[in-house]
Amino acid sequence: MIPSLDPSQTQSPNSASTHSLQGWVQGLRGNNHVQFLQLRTEGKIYQVVAEKEFLGEEVFKQVKGLPQETSLVVFGVAQENEKAPGGQELFLHSFTLVGDSHQYPITPKEHGPDFLHNHRHLWLRSKRQLAIQRVRSELSFAIREFFRNDGYTLIDTPILTGSIGESAGTLFSTEYFDLGQAYLAQTGQLYLETAAFAHSKVYCFGPTFRAEKSKTRRHLTEFWMLEAETAFLGQDGNLDLQERFVKTVLRTTIERTQEDLKALDRDPAPLLEQLGKPFPRVDYGEAIQILKTAGEEITWGEDINSDREQILTTHFGTAIFIQNFPRAIKAFYMKQNPDNAETVLSADLIAPDGIGEIIGGSEREESYEKIVERLKEEGLPPEDYSWYLDLRKYGSVPHAGFGMGLERVIAWVCGLSHIRECIPFPRMIYRLTP
């Protein structure tokens, strides 16, 4: 439906019953008798029909000459039209110019990615970007909705931290007054674990930062991550939660963004079909054997890169969990596998279509002694983690958690080939502006 301004603003000087819209000129098309004005308001495009016979020569000429991105308030009568965006259009009676626009740089012609990213602050107005950001908004809401309905408490974890969750080589650092080095958080997990011992079921959702010098289409240096921690939960229950979470929020998002996915030429049917299948739980060792059979030269103990992830998801025809990774390539907080001391009770959820890992999670190590041992193996000073180690001294319990990268999931839902389109202002190793 066509939205309206506040009732006090909906009346034109010439009519007491006109409907009104305020927005920007997305585009114009037509002939010397009728013009179809695409007006963007509230992030959506509405069609405004301007007829010369009704408006008169002078007003029609003004409409026909409106430059792209001119801001207007238009007045008219809403009428049904199945072919118009949203099934309705506005028959124009009059308009008021609000702000001029001259030589708008992003025209309907093709532009290269560098040009578009240099003008990202304006590119956000394009139809494609409007649709992507609405999907992002709905997905973000569905995530919060899921955890609220499941009884989880939102915990806002710090961005600046003196303790690291993974390799220091992938952290941005800064001087922190007289206290030495501080880091931009690459995870809220350690702090979230402390809250799980208070509230049992907790999550955080916000920006994270990784200083990996990666130029792949799947990496950003600043991205949003959902993390959850649950007390009295083991590995199998953690995977059950992750699968239910992903399937619920994706189905909800798809249901709420049908028009946006259509605008992106994204048919959600294949994705919904995948979500209807159980996600196979594949042991890391089994994954290595499948890759070897496929002709890959890989040995036990190596990480599985994106190309190999694609081989595995193609093999199973859906998203998969790869679980029980080698202990040596995973973080210090992951619980040692009681059935194989060389592995940890961890899992990555790998999405198909070249998206790759969207979730990393594990059961957490609850033993004080084993955490200290792993910290020393990683060259991390245990004294810097005294507050974290206290969890293992005062009522330690089995617990598990996971983190999900928002932008990769957006790329999966929207069928996008590059993650840089999934965030309003992408930060990559070669881009810090706008």
C-alpha positions as CSV (number, residue, x, y, z in Angstrom):
1,M,0.0,0.0,0.0
2,I,1.1,3.5,-0.7
3,P,2.1,5.2,2.6
4,S,0.9,8.7,3.5
5,L,2.3,11.6,5.4
6,D,0.9,12.7,8.8
7,P,-2.8,13.6,8.2
8,S,-2.1,17.2,8.8
9,Q,0.2,17.2,5.8
10,T,-1.9,15.2,3.3
11,Q,-3.9,18.0,1.9
12,S,-2.9,19.9,-1.3
13,P,-4.0,23.5,-1.6
14,N,-6.2,22.4,-4.5
15,S,-7.9,19.4,-3.0
16,A,-9.1,18.3,0.4
17,S,-9.0,14.6,-0.4
18,T,-5.6,14.0,-2.0
19,H,-3.1,11.4,-0.8
20,S,0.5,12.5,-0.4
21,L,4.0,11.0,-0.6
22,Q,7.4,12.6,0.1
23,G,10.5,11.2,-1.3
24,W,13.1,11.3,-4.1
25,V,12.9,10.8,-7.9
26,Q,14.3,7.4,-8.7
27,G,13.6,7.7,-12.4
28,L,11.3,8.8,-15.1
29,R,9.9,7.2,-18.2
30,G,7.1,8.0,-20.6
31,N,6.2,10.2,-23.6
32,N,4.9,13.6,-24.4
33,H,1.4,12.7,-23.0
34,V,2.1,10.7,-19.8
35,Q,5.1,10.3,-17.5
36,F,5.7,7.6,-15.0
37,L,7.7,8.9,-12.1
38,Q,9.4,6.4,-9.8
39,L,9.4,7.9,-6.3
40,R,11.5,6.4,-3.5
41,T,10.1,6.8,0.0
42,E,10.7,4.7,3.2
43,G,13.1,2.6,1.2
44,K,10.6,1.5,-1.4
45,I,9.7,2.6,-4.9
46,Y,6.2,3.8,-5.8
47,Q,4.8,4.8,-9.2
48,V,3.4,8.3,-9.7
49,V,1.4,8.8,-13.0
50,A,1.6,12.3,-14.5
51,E,-0.8,13.0,-17.3
52,K,-0.4,16.1,-19.5
53,E,-4.1,16.4,-20.2
54,F,-4.8,16.7,-16.4
55,L,-1.9,18.7,-15.2
56,G,-1.6,21.1,-18.1
57,E,1.4,22.0,-20.3
58,E,3.5,23.9,-17.8
59,V,3.2,21.5,-14.8
60,F,3.7,18.5,-17.1
61,K,6.9,20.0,-18.5
62,Q,8.2,20.5,-15.0
63,V,7.6,16.9,-14.1
64,K,9.2,15.7,-17.3
65,G,12.3,17.7,-16.5
66,L,12.8,16.5,-12.9
67,P,16.4,15.4,-12.5
68,Q,17.2,12.0,-10.7
69,E,17.2,12.3,-6.9
70,T,15.2,15.5,-6.8
71,S,13.2,15.5,-3.5
72,L,9.5,16.2,-3.7
73,V,6.2,16.1,-2.0
74,V,3.6,14.8,-4.4
75,F,-0.2,14.9,-4.0
76,G,-2.7,12.8,-5.8
77,V,-5.2,9.9,-5.8
78,A,-4.1,6.3,-5.2
79,Q,-5.5,3.7,-7.6
80,E,-5.1,0.0,-8.1
81,N,-2.6,-1.2,-10.8
82,E,-1.3,-4.8,-10.7
83,K,1.7,-3.8,-12.9
84,A,2.8,-1.0,-10.6
85,P,5.2,-1.7,-7.7
86,G,3.1,-2.8,-4.7
87,G,0.0,-3.1,-6.9
88,Q,-0.9,0.6,-6.6
89,E,0.1,3.9,-8.1
90,L,-0.6,7.6,-7.4
91,F,-2.4,9.7,-10.1
92,L,-0.6,13.1,-9.7
93,H,-2.6,16.2,-9.0
94,S,0.3,18.5,-7.9
95,F,3.8,18.5,-6.4
96,T,6.1,20.6,-4.3
97,L,9.8,20.7,-4.9
98,V,11.9,20.3,-1.7
99,G,15.5,19.9,-2.9
100,D,17.2,20.2,-6.2
101,S,19.6,17.6,-7.6
102,H,22.0,18.2,-10.5
103,Q,24.3,15.8,-12.3
104,Y,23.7,12.8,-10.0
105,P,26.8,10.7,-10.6
106,I,25.2,7.2,-10.5
107,T,23.2,7.0,-13.8
108,P,21.3,4.0,-15.2
109,K,24.3,3.0,-17.2
110,E,26.8,0.3,-16.1
111,H,29.4,1.4,-13.5
112,G,32.4,-0.6,-12.3
113,P,32.6,-1.8,-8.7
114,D,35.3,0.7,-7.7
115,F,33.2,3.6,-8.9
116,L,30.2,2.3,-7.1
117,H,32.1,1.8,-3.8
118,N,33.6,5.2,-4.1
119,H,30.0,6.5,-4.2
120,R,28.7,4.0,-1.7
121,H,26.9,6.7,0.2
122,L,24.8,7.3,-2.9
123,W,24.8,3.7,-4.2
124,L,22.7,2.8,-1.2
125,R,19.7,4.5,-3.0
126,S,19.8,2.0,-5.9
127,K,17.0,-0.6,-6.2
128,R,19.3,-3.5,-5.7
129,Q,20.9,-2.0,-2.6
130,L,17.5,-1.1,-1.2
131,A,16.4,-4.7,-1.4
132,I,19.6,-6.1,0.1
133,Q,19.4,-3.7,3.1
134,R,15.8,-4.6,3.7
135,V,16.7,-8.3,3.8
136,R,19.5,-7.4,6.2
137,S,17.0,-5.5,8.4
138,E,14.5,-8.4,8.4
139,L,17.2,-11.0,9.1
140,S,18.6,-9.0,12.0
141,F,15.1,-8.7,13.5
142,A,14.4,-12.4,13.0
143,I,17.6,-13.2,14.9
144,R,16.7,-11.2,17.9
145,E,13.1,-12.5,17.7
146,F,14.3,-16.1,17.8
147,F,16.4,-15.7,20.9
148,R,13.8,-13.6,22.7
149,N,11.2,-16.3,22.0
150,D,13.7,-19.0,23.2
151,G,14.3,-17.3,26.5
152,Y,17.8,-15.9,25.9
153,T,19.0,-12.7,27.5
154,L,20.8,-10.1,25.3
155,I,24.3,-9.2,26.6
156,D,26.2,-6.3,25.1
157,T,29.9,-7.3,25.2
158,P,32.8,-4.8,24.9
159,I,34.4,-3.8,21.6
160,L,37.7,-2.8,23.3
161,T,39.3,-5.6,25.2
162,G,42.7,-6.6,26.6
163,S,42.0,-10.4,26.2
164,I,42.0,-12.2,22.9
165,G,39.9,-15.1,21.9
166,E,41.9,-16.3,19.0
167,S,45.2,-15.4,17.2
168,A,46.6,-12.0,18.0
169,G,47.8,-11.7,14.4
170,T,44.2,-11.2,13.3
171,L,43.4,-8.3,15.7
172,F,43.5,-4.5,15.4
173,S,45.4,-3.0,18.2
174,T,45.5,0.4,19.8
175,E,47.2,2.1,22.7
176,Y,44.9,2.3,25.7
177,F,45.9,5.2,28.0
178,D,48.5,4.0,30.5
179,L,47.3,0.4,30.4
180,G,49.2,-0.7,27.3
181,Q,47.7,-2.5,24.3
182,A,44.0,-2.9,23.7
183,Y,42.3,-4.7,20.8
184,L,39.2,-4.4,18.8
185,A,37.2,-7.4,19.7
186,Q,37.0,-10.3,17.1
187,T,34.5,-12.1,19.3
188,G,32.4,-11.4,22.4
189,Q,32.5,-15.0,23.4
190,L,34.7,-14.9,26.4
191,Y,32.6,-12.2,28.0
192,L,29.4,-13.9,26.9
193,E,30.5,-17.1,28.7
194,T,30.7,-15.1,32.0
195,A,27.1,-14.0,31.4
196,A,25.9,-17.6,30.7
197,F,27.0,-18.5,34.3
198,A,24.6,-15.7,35.4
199,H,21.7,-16.1,33.0
200,S,22.1,-19.6,31.6
201,K,21.1,-18.6,28.1
202,V,22.6,-15.5,26.5
203,Y,23.5,-13.9,23.2
204,C,25.2,-10.9,21.8
205,F,24.8,-9.3,18.3
206,G,27.1,-6.6,17.1
207,P,30.2,-5.5,15.1
208,T,33.4,-7.5,15.2
209,F,36.8,-6.9,13.7
210,R,39.5,-9.1,12.1
211,A,42.8,-7.9,10.7
212,E,43.2,-10.8,8.3
213,K,44.8,-9.6,5.1
214,S,42.3,-11.4,2.9
215,K,41.0,-10.2,-0.4
216,T,38.5,-13.0,-1.0
217,R,34.8,-12.3,-1.7
218,R,33.9,-13.8,1.6
219,H,35.9,-11.6,4.0
220,L,35.4,-8.2,5.6
221,T,37.6,-6.5,8.2
222,E,34.4,-5.3,10.0
223,F,31.3,-7.4,10.1
224,W,28.4,-8.2,12.4
225,M,28.3,-11.4,14.3
226,L,25.6,-13.2,16.3
227,E,27.0,-15.2,19.3
228,A,25.2,-17.4,21.7
229,E,26.2,-19.3,24.9
230,T,24.2,-21.8,26.8
231,A,24.9,-23.4,30.2
232,F,24.3,-27.1,30.8
233,L,24.5,-27.8,27.0
234,G,26.7,-30.3,25.2
235,Q,28.0,-30.6,21.7
236,D,24.9,-32.5,20.2
237,G,22.5,-30.0,21.8
238,N,24.5,-27.1,20.5
239,L,24.3,-28.5,17.0
240,D,20.5,-29.0,17.4
241,L,20.1,-25.4,18.5
242,Q,22.2,-24.1,15.6
243,E,20.2,-26.0,13.0
244,R,16.9,-25.0,14.4
245,F,18.1,-21.4,14.7
246,V,19.4,-21.1,11.1
247,K,16.3,-22.8,9.6
248,T,13.9,-20.7,11.6
249,V,15.5,-17.2,10.9
250,L,16.0,-18.0,7.2
251,R,12.5,-19.2,6.6
252,T,11.1,-16.2,8.5
253,T,13.3,-13.8,6.5
254,I,12.3,-15.3,3.2
255,E,8.6,-15.1,4.1
256,R,8.9,-11.4,4.9
257,T,11.1,-10.4,2.0
258,Q,9.4,-11.9,-1.1
259,E,9.3,-8.7,-3.0
260,D,12.9,-7.9,-2.2
261,L,14.1,-11.3,-3.3
262,K,12.1,-10.9,-6.5
263,A,13.9,-7.6,-7.1
264,L,17.2,-9.4,-6.8
265,D,16.1,-12.1,-9.2
266,R,16.6,-14.6,-6.3
267,D,14.2,-17.6,-6.4
268,P,14.0,-18.8,-2.8
269,A,12.6,-22.2,-3.7
270,P,16.0,-24.1,-3.9
271,L,17.1,-22.6,-0.6
272,L,13.8,-23.5,1.1
273,E,14.2,-27.0,-0.3
274,Q,17.7,-27.2,1.3
275,L,16.3,-26.0,4.6
276,G,13.8,-28.8,4.5
277,K,16.6,-31.4,4.8
278,P,18.5,-32.3,7.9
279,F,22.0,-30.9,7.9
280,P,24.4,-33.8,7.8
281,R,27.0,-34.0,10.6
282,V,30.2,-35.0,9.1
283,D,33.3,-35.9,11.1
284,Y,36.4,-34.0,10.1
285,G,38.2,-37.3,9.3
286,E,35.3,-38.3,7.0
287,A,35.4,-35.0,5.3
288,I,39.2,-35.5,4.6
289,Q,38.5,-38.9,3.0
290,I,35.7,-37.5,0.8
291,L,38.1,-34.8,-0.4
292,K,40.8,-37.3,-1.1
293,T,38.3,-39.4,-3.1
294,A,37.5,-36.2,-5.1
295,G,41.1,-35.8,-6.0
296,E,42.2,-33.3,-3.4
297,E,45.7,-33.6,-2.0
298,I,45.0,-33.0,1.7
299,T,46.2,-34.6,4.9
300,W,44.6,-34.9,8.3
301,G,45.4,-31.8,10.4
302,E,45.0,-29.3,7.6
303,D,42.2,-26.7,7.6
304,I,39.6,-27.0,4.9
305,N,39.6,-24.0,2.6
306,S,36.6,-22.5,0.7
307,D,37.1,-24.5,-2.5
308,R,37.1,-27.7,-0.5
309,E,34.0,-26.6,1.5
310,Q,32.2,-26.2,-1.8
311,I,33.2,-29.8,-2.8
312,L,31.7,-31.1,0.4
313,T,28.4,-29.2,0.2
314,T,28.0,-30.3,-3.4
315,H,28.7,-33.9,-2.3
316,F,25.9,-33.7,0.3
317,G,23.6,-31.4,-1.6
318,T,22.9,-29.1,1.3
319,A,24.5,-27.3,4.2
320,I,26.6,-29.5,6.4
321,F,28.2,-29.5,9.8
322,I,31.9,-30.5,9.9
323,Q,32.7,-31.6,13.4
324,N,35.5,-32.7,15.7
325,F,38.4,-30.7,14.2
326,P,42.0,-31.3,15.1
327,R,42.8,-29.7,18.4
328,A,46.0,-28.0,17.0
329,I,44.0,-25.8,14.6
330,K,41.3,-24.7,16.9
331,A,41.0,-22.2,19.8
332,F,42.1,-22.8,23.4
333,Y,38.6,-22.7,24.9
334,M,37.2,-25.7,22.9
335,K,36.6,-28.9,24.9
336,Q,38.9,-31.8,24.2
337,N,37.1,-34.7,22.6
338,P,36.9,-37.5,25.2
339,D,36.9,-40.1,22.4
340,N,39.9,-38.7,20.6
341,A,42.4,-36.4,22.5
342,E,43.7,-35.0,19.2
343,T,40.4,-33.4,18.4
344,V,38.0,-31.0,20.0
345,L,34.2,-31.0,20.3
346,S,33.7,-28.3,17.7
347,A,31.8,-27.8,14.5
348,D,31.5,-25.4,11.5
349,L,28.3,-25.1,9.6
350,I,29.1,-24.8,5.9
351,A,26.6,-23.3,3.5
352,P,26.4,-24.3,-0.1
353,D,26.5,-22.1,-3.3
354,G,30.1,-21.0,-2.5
355,I,29.0,-19.2,0.7
356,G,31.2,-21.4,3.0
357,E,31.4,-21.3,6.8
358,I,28.5,-19.3,8.4
359,I,28.8,-20.7,11.9
360,G,31.7,-21.8,14.1
361,G,30.9,-23.3,17.5
362,S,32.0,-25.8,20.1
363,E,31.4,-27.2,23.5
364,R,33.6,-25.1,25.9
365,E,36.3,-26.6,28.1
366,E,35.1,-26.5,31.7
367,S,38.3,-27.7,33.3
368,Y,40.5,-25.0,34.9
369,E,43.7,-27.1,34.4
370,K,43.1,-27.8,30.7
371,I,42.3,-24.2,29.9
372,V,45.6,-23.1,31.6
373,E,47.5,-25.8,29.7
374,R,46.0,-24.6,26.3
375,L,46.7,-21.0,27.1
376,K,50.3,-21.8,27.6
377,E,50.5,-23.9,24.4
378,E,49.1,-20.8,22.5
379,G,51.7,-18.5,24.2
380,L,49.0,-16.6,26.0
381,P,49.7,-15.4,29.6
382,P,47.1,-17.1,31.9
383,E,47.2,-14.0,34.2
384,D,45.5,-12.0,31.5
385,Y,42.6,-14.4,31.6
386,S,42.2,-14.6,35.4
387,W,38.6,-13.3,35.1
388,Y,37.8,-15.9,32.5
389,L,39.5,-18.7,34.5
390,D,37.3,-17.7,37.5
391,L,34.4,-19.4,35.7
392,R,36.2,-22.7,36.1
393,K,36.8,-22.1,39.8
394,Y,33.3,-21.1,41.0
395,G,30.6,-23.6,39.9
396,S,31.9,-24.7,36.5
397,V,29.4,-26.5,34.3
398,P,29.3,-28.0,30.8
399,H,28.4,-25.3,28.3
400,A,28.5,-24.6,24.6
401,G,28.2,-21.8,22.1
402,F,28.6,-20.6,18.6
403,G,29.0,-17.5,16.4
404,M,27.4,-16.7,13.1
405,G,28.5,-14.1,10.6
406,L,25.6,-12.0,9.5
407,E,26.9,-10.9,6.1
408,R,27.6,-14.4,4.8
409,V,24.0,-15.4,5.7
410,I,22.7,-12.4,3.8
411,A,24.7,-13.4,0.8
412,W,23.2,-16.9,1.0
413,V,19.6,-15.6,1.3
414,C,20.0,-13.1,-1.5
415,G,22.1,-15.2,-3.8
416,L,25.0,-12.6,-3.9
417,S,28.4,-13.4,-5.1
418,H,30.4,-10.9,-3.0
419,I,30.0,-10.2,0.7
420,R,30.8,-6.5,0.2
421,E,27.2,-5.9,-1.0
422,C,25.8,-7.2,2.3
423,I,26.8,-4.4,4.6
424,P,26.1,-0.6,4.1
425,F,29.7,0.5,4.2
426,P,32.1,-2.4,3.6
427,R,35.5,-2.3,5.3
428,M,38.2,-4.3,3.4
429,I,42.0,-4.2,3.5
430,Y,42.0,-1.8,0.5
431,R,39.0,0.3,1.5
432,L,38.2,2.5,4.5
433,T,36.0,5.2,2.8
434,P,33.3,6.4,2.5
